[in-house]
């Protein structure tokens, strides 16, 4: 994916960088990479790893589902493995993409990974209806459930159809260039900043 869509030496911003695994791999592959993360324990762990390896540390903290402000200085963007699928609501995901777009130059590639679902699946329909009824009965829900919303591994997950992902990318300022689904209900895509 990197060789096909990312120019060598590109300055890359990694969203949801965790402890920095992707940043270190990108640097080793000849890219300039830095990132941001909302988990303070992961940032601390990353700092220890970077110090041990003698690498300059470049992961800054930020609030969940946000992008640190700054100039559009990045040639490429990566959303760390699975991070996009854990952002609740289409509105927050599109706002996140728009903020990422503001940090990149036009024509920059964005690589994102996510979980998928089949459009019109009976199971997805049952999950959405059950969640809607539970939310109504418990009255604790202030936003509607979206098709694809789930709780998996004790955390929020949104599963996408290709059409849904493409629409969110478009609303965020990107055009889908490449899309591939894997056999395990995960997928990855590359979009280009407009």
C-alpha positions as CSV (number, residue, x, y, z in Angstrom):
1,X,0.0,0.0,0.0
2,X,2.7,2.4,0.9
3,X,4.8,1.8,-2.2
4,X,1.8,2.1,-4.4
5,X,0.2,5.2,-2.9
6,X,2.8,7.1,-0.8
7,X,5.9,8.9,-2.2
8,X,9.2,8.0,-0.5
9,X,10.3,10.6,1.9
10,X,6.8,11.9,2.5
11,X,6.0,13.6,5.7
12,X,3.2,11.5,7.2
13,X,0.8,12.2,10.1
14,X,-0.4,9.1,11.9
15,X,-3.8,9.5,13.7
16,X,-4.4,7.1,16.5
17,X,-0.7,6.4,16.7
18,X,-0.9,4.3,19.9
19,X,2.6,3.7,21.2
20,X,4.2,4.4,17.8
21,X,4.6,1.0,16.1
22,X,3.5,2.4,12.7
23,X,5.6,5.6,13.1
24,X,8.7,3.5,13.8
25,X,8.0,1.2,10.8
26,X,7.4,4.2,8.5
27,X,10.7,5.8,9.6
28,X,12.5,2.6,8.9
29,X,10.9,2.5,5.5
30,X,12.3,6.0,4.6
31,X,9.4,8.2,5.5
32,X,9.2,11.2,8.0
33,X,6.5,10.2,10.5
34,X,4.9,11.7,13.6
35,X,1.5,11.2,15.2
36,X,-1.1,11.9,17.8
37,X,-2.9,9.7,20.3
38,X,-5.6,10.1,22.9
39,X,-4.5,7.4,25.3
40,X,-1.9,8.8,27.8
41,X,-0.7,5.3,28.9
42,X,0.0,4.4,25.3
43,X,1.9,7.7,24.8
44,X,4.0,7.0,27.9
45,X,4.7,3.4,26.7
46,X,5.7,4.9,23.3
47,X,8.0,7.4,24.9
48,X,9.9,4.5,26.7
49,X,10.2,2.6,23.5
50,X,11.4,5.5,21.5
51,X,13.9,6.4,24.2
52,X,15.2,2.9,24.3
53,X,15.7,2.9,20.5
54,X,17.2,6.3,20.5
55,X,14.5,7.7,18.2
56,X,13.1,11.2,18.6
57,X,9.7,11.0,20.2
58,X,6.9,12.6,18.2
59,X,3.5,11.5,19.5
60,X,1.4,14.3,20.9
61,X,-1.6,13.9,23.1
62,X,-5.1,15.0,22.0
63,X,-8.7,14.5,22.9
64,X,-10.5,11.4,21.5
65,X,-11.8,11.7,17.9
66,X,-10.0,15.0,17.4
67,X,-7.0,16.2,15.4
68,X,-4.4,18.6,16.8
69,X,-4.6,22.0,15.1
70,X,-1.8,23.2,12.9
71,X,-0.7,24.1,9.3
72,X,-1.3,21.8,6.3
73,X,2.2,20.5,6.3
74,X,1.7,16.7,5.7
75,X,2.2,14.9,2.4
76,X,0.3,11.8,3.6
77,X,-2.0,10.7,6.4
78,X,-2.7,7.3,8.0
79,X,-5.4,6.5,10.5
80,X,-3.8,3.9,12.9
81,X,-5.1,0.4,12.5
82,X,-8.8,0.2,13.4
83,X,-9.0,3.7,15.0
84,X,-11.6,5.0,12.5
85,X,-14.0,2.2,13.2
86,X,-14.1,3.2,16.9
87,X,-15.2,6.8,16.4
88,X,-18.9,7.0,17.3
89,X,-21.4,8.7,14.9
90,X,-21.1,9.7,11.3
91,X,-20.9,13.4,12.3
92,X,-17.9,12.9,14.5
93,X,-16.1,10.7,11.9
94,X,-16.7,13.3,9.2
95,X,-15.5,16.1,11.5
96,X,-12.4,14.0,12.2
97,X,-11.7,13.6,8.5
98,X,-12.3,17.3,7.8
99,X,-9.7,18.1,10.6
100,X,-7.2,15.6,9.1
101,X,-7.8,17.2,5.7
102,X,-6.9,20.6,7.1
103,X,-3.4,19.2,8.1
104,X,-2.5,17.9,4.6
105,X,-1.7,19.4,1.3
106,X,-4.0,18.8,-1.7
107,X,-3.4,15.5,-3.4
108,X,-2.2,13.8,-0.2
109,X,-3.1,10.2,0.2
110,X,-5.0,9.0,3.3
111,X,-4.9,5.4,4.3
112,X,-7.6,4.1,6.7
113,X,-8.5,0.6,7.9
114,X,-11.9,-0.4,9.3
115,X,-14.4,-3.3,9.8
116,X,-17.0,-4.1,7.2
117,X,-20.6,-5.3,7.0
118,X,-22.9,-6.4,4.2
119,X,-25.5,-3.9,3.2
120,X,-29.0,-5.2,4.0
121,X,-27.8,-8.0,6.3
122,X,-30.6,-9.5,8.4
123,X,-28.2,-9.6,11.4
124,X,-27.4,-5.9,11.1
125,X,-31.0,-5.0,10.9
126,X,-31.8,-7.0,14.0
127,X,-28.9,-5.4,15.9
128,X,-30.0,-1.9,14.9
129,X,-33.7,-2.5,15.9
130,X,-32.7,-4.1,19.2
131,X,-30.4,-1.2,20.0
132,X,-33.1,1.3,19.1
133,X,-35.7,-0.3,21.3
134,X,-33.3,-0.6,24.2
135,X,-32.3,3.0,23.8
136,X,-35.9,4.1,23.8
137,X,-36.8,2.0,26.9
138,X,-33.7,3.0,28.9
139,X,-34.0,6.7,27.8
140,X,-30.2,7.1,28.2
141,X,-29.5,7.5,24.5
142,X,-29.3,11.0,23.1
143,X,-28.3,10.1,19.5
144,X,-29.9,7.5,17.2
145,X,-28.1,4.2,16.5
146,X,-26.7,4.0,13.0
147,X,-26.7,0.8,10.9
148,X,-23.3,-0.8,11.6
149,X,-23.0,0.3,15.3
150,X,-22.0,-2.5,17.6
151,X,-20.4,-3.2,20.9
152,X,-17.6,-5.7,20.3
153,X,-14.7,-6.7,22.6
154,X,-16.3,-4.4,25.2
155,X,-16.0,-1.3,23.1
156,X,-17.8,0.6,20.4
157,X,-17.3,-0.5,16.8
158,X,-18.8,0.8,13.6
159,X,-18.9,-1.6,10.7
160,X,-19.0,0.0,7.2
161,X,-20.3,-0.7,3.8
162,X,-18.2,0.5,0.9
163,X,-20.8,3.1,0.0
164,X,-21.0,4.5,3.5
165,X,-17.2,4.8,3.8
166,X,-17.0,6.5,0.5
167,X,-19.7,9.0,1.4
168,X,-17.9,9.9,4.7
169,X,-14.6,10.3,2.9
170,X,-16.2,12.6,0.4
171,X,-17.8,14.7,3.1
172,X,-14.4,14.9,4.8
173,X,-12.7,16.3,1.7
174,X,-11.3,13.1,0.2
175,X,-11.9,11.0,-2.9
176,X,-11.8,7.3,-2.7
177,X,-9.0,5.9,-4.9
178,X,-8.5,2.3,-3.6
179,X,-10.7,-0.1,-1.6
180,X,-10.0,-3.7,-0.6
181,X,-11.8,-6.0,1.7
182,X,-10.0,-8.8,3.5
183,X,-11.5,-12.2,4.3
184,X,-11.9,-11.4,8.0
185,X,-14.4,-8.6,7.7
186,X,-11.8,-5.9,7.8
187,X,-10.8,-3.6,4.9
188,X,-8.5,-0.8,4.0
189,X,-8.8,2.1,1.7
190,X,-6.8,5.0,0.3
191,X,-8.4,8.3,-0.5
192,X,-6.9,11.5,-1.9
193,X,-7.2,14.9,-0.4
194,X,-9.1,17.3,-2.6
